[in-house]
Amino acid sequence: MPEPLPDGNYPAVEYLRVSLARKIIRHRRRVGLTQAELARRAGIRPETLNRVEHGKRSPRLRTVEKIDRALREVEREGC
């Protein structure tokens, strides 16, 4: 998590990046995918997913949608 500001609030963009990264990592691990497998299924570069999961980059909405769709598809396959 980013360090809080003097007023106790967290920087919004950094907090959003970390929060999104944690959710993606948890979901990816829960369905049993590696980063490379998820990237392939989502149709994105592994480097892009790595940067998103490390909170280094704010992904475009389209990228988040691709990741979400791939994770949901894997969940449906497992049912």
C-alpha positions in Angstrom: 0.0 0.0 0.0 1.2 3.5 -0.6 2.1 5.7 2.4 -0.8 7.8 3.7 -0.7 11.5 3.1 -0.2 13.9 6.1 -4.0 14.2 6.4 -4.3 10.4 6.7 -5.8 9.8 3.3 -4.1 7.6 0.7 -3.1 8.9 -2.8 -6.1 7.9 -4.9 -4.3 6.7 -8.1 -1.7 4.7 -6.2 -4.4 3.2 -3.9 -6.5 2.2 -6.9 -3.5 0.5 -8.6 -2.7 -1.5 -5.5 -6.3 -2.4 -4.9 -6.9 -3.6 -8.4 -3.6 -5.5 -8.5 -4.6 -7.4 -5.3 -8.0 -8.3 -6.7 -6.6 -9.6 -9.9 -3.8 -11.6 -8.2 -6.3 -13.2 -5.7 -8.7 -14.1 -8.5 -6.0 -15.5 -10.8 -4.6 -17.6 -8.0 -8.0 -18.8 -6.9 -8.7 -20.2 -10.4 -5.2 -21.6 -10.7 -3.7 -19.6 -13.5 -0.2 -18.3 -13.9 0.4 -14.8 -15.1 1.4 -16.1 -18.5 -1.8 -18.2 -18.8 -4.0 -15.4 -17.8 -2.3 -13.0 -20.2 -2.7 -15.5 -23.0 -6.4 -16.1 -22.3 -7.0 -12.3 -21.9 -5.2 -11.5 -25.2 -2.7 -9.2 -23.5 1.1 -9.3 -23.2 2.5 -11.0 -20.1 4.5 -7.9 -19.5 1.3 -5.8 -19.3 -0.3 -8.1 -16.8 2.9 -8.1 -14.7 3.0 -4.3 -14.6 -0.7 -4.2 -13.6 -0.2 -6.8 -10.9 2.7 -5.0 -9.5 0.8 -1.7 -9.4 3.3 0.0 -11.8 0.7 0.9 -14.3 -2.9 2.0 -14.5 -4.5 -0.2 -17.1 -6.9 1.0 -19.7 -10.5 0.0 -19.1 -10.4 -2.3 -22.1 -7.4 -4.2 -20.5 -9.3 -4.7 -17.2 -12.3 -5.9 -19.2 -10.2 -8.5 -21.0 -8.7 -9.7 -17.7 -12.1 -9.9 -16.1 -13.6 -11.8 -19.0 -10.8 -14.3 -19.0 -11.0 -14.9 -15.3 -14.8 -15.4 -15.5 -14.4 -17.9 -18.4 -12.0 -20.0 -16.4 -14.4 -20.0 -13.5 -17.2 -21.2 -15.7 -15.0 -23.9 -17.2 -14.2 -25.2 -13.7 -17.9 -25.5 -12.7 
